[in-house]
Amino acid sequence: MRKEKIKTYLIQFFLFVATLTTTTLAGYTFTSSKSDSFEAILQGLYFSIPFLGILTIHEFGHYITARLYKVKVTLPYFIPFITFIGTLGAFIRIKSKLGSKKEIFDIGIAGPLAGFVAALILLFYGFTHLPSREHIFTIHPEYEQYGLEYEKFVYTQKNPDPNVVNYKLGDNLLFKFFKEYVAPDPLAVPNAYELIHYPFLFAGFWALFFTALNLLPIGQTDGGHILYGLVGAKRQRQITPVIFTLFVFIGGLGIFSNDNVFGSYVPLGSFENFIGFAPFYLFILYVIFSKVSESKVTNFLIATVIFTLQFFLSIMWPTIQGAIGYLVFALLFGRFLGIYHPPAEIEEPLSTSRKILGWVALIIFIICFSPQPLMIE
């Protein structure tokens, strides 16, 4: 075995161990009773193992399919990060050129389909094995004074302690389905503010989030590969700007939302703040849309229209929701990675079965996508 391969394997192993550590610490932080005992730290594994398991299944869906096509590909690289969930995901590197549309489609769709099935299994188990409602008192003993109807008292009061941060998970269509139709006892389903304390549900929710993010039909994401395979390069260049604009629109709404990390920064408490904010945000939007069209004027007009719609919609609908974090991904796509899919060398049409799978994958994207996955208050 060459030294380069050994070095690569060691890097991949180190990244996996580091990611397992950071995700376990994240799980311990949110799912345990904050005890410093070794047993409490192990509670974090109830989040990290299923969560990383689903990410691994996703990446090996790509890996195995690529190897079947005799495409050179690496094992997964995991990305540890000291964040809310302890990771930014994982990826594999394809080291040889993909020649046909069929190869691109099959390798692209295999990962999210495999990960989605694993996430369904985890969520089914999590929702059918919910602990009793009293479980929350092991995490928040202070709630016990209010009894099982603690929601009526806890979330209606402003916490005077500025060091206390509340995390509220958003929703998506699939998660709503599990809460309403799969959980045997609807009363046992935790409040959105308390989902972070239920490791299987917490892991399942973020597994759906990463599935949707990978299936986003933009550029060379898994979803981009799928959309390209379904409609071809020409129509993909017509459809993608519309999807990308909607994605940016949803992300930007997070800035104007009442439930964002900045505490409803816009439409603001003062005209001075708005004057300082508007040019900066408009510039960011222009940078995001800078490669949508070859015309700079067109890109600026798109940015201006999006800003205007977001601003006035937030005034007419103050409870509008969005996710600021999506703007980071939009900037990454719009400025660096590109939103259009390059054509393959061989443009053969897909079989009917592949087309059906492709549309199923796009439906999976819709039911897994969360307009506002996380609210920090």
Steps between C-alpha positions, in 0.01 A plus 500: 500500500641836397586760763252744344212255553603434860515873563154548346350218708653646816356843421155349436519297821610803702218713356245231580622465860505879540147527358379220726646694793344836407159351425508299823577816695214674320269213591619510860440875519139479387373153591651439844410644837828700494663265749877473468498126556643262241155342459352838413764562237420163347145625451639709219565181307124450470510803271839469331488132402165504314569842351847411370364159402253664262766733359725197446224306324438801277866527400539127445197508272708726277818300558360156417317624190814675377704184549242299306564737210875454558532869584795596720363637824622553855352384826299767687662805652306611808507865604524557877395842618421652837146591408148430616510140375877449489552456125456659160433161339717276285607461139682267263739602223443369150845473346408407144274669246139389469428439133125446471183655633397156633816475713451851637137428582556160662791611717320821596171340601640197683622694803188697595271203436708276727524767770129578476401136559731487803351825634147359461594194704655715774201737515252213509685347792537835675134597471371155596728476807449840657557523875221629722441875525665494841832438323541873448524549878832309497635769269314799646422429868373858527207413272361253752341778702264564206403136446441336163355818357828684542480641145229744610736660747857452375480637146265789572742668738802709407806353663685776690830312482687614184725193519211262438450409134196313370531280193186426306506251212292584198288259303471332164217305344645159582575587863144630538369172360694298757382722785135485402456151356784274620545587868261271695436766764487857363534633856843337528635690198739761641455872456702656217718669763579164662567281194873556552476283814373194308811360328333275241257773391779759509723280282213415266405864451853601402531194278196630309658846490821366341296286262309807381819705476664235284188470285485874438475503117774756444841464338679172558329395821331161504177677414677690224619171348146363521336806344758501221435132432124556486479811283838537329747788489286750306187478718712476813644844420142633481371335818799540732495884522137484615576242770812690606307826529234333717775355720660843546157652566429252780846550648471878493164491673689373805657844536157663512343232721394565859656168597857548393824505689519881474164552668297643213772731370291598197264680429676651795444727786650805336535658159874545559549125536317438176710754310814324623368153433335533157808575283704223663229237457428611143871462421500147644199411285674640193807287570279192543328562166814623322531190278134424434512704181780641288335840537603689815191720466272195501672357807468831684131524409439148634675592826297820530167326437578228757598758762184705437269199515662375823471839666137567416392142562652519851293813567174346375572161663711558817504129589667403172775244541828435327850369569794740494742207471370420153656826380843354579431205271352734239818709506709185465299386196450839342855626527726196512346162408258617233129433464505334157586138426762436230391270215621141489698354215224246431147643511298180470139513632424340836286189530143530626592342836777755552266786414250374757775478762613850410155650556469303824830653613373851425185424702725384785674837480166680537380299800838521678569871442454730801443873425635577847679196647627674813386798704728643770337721760 
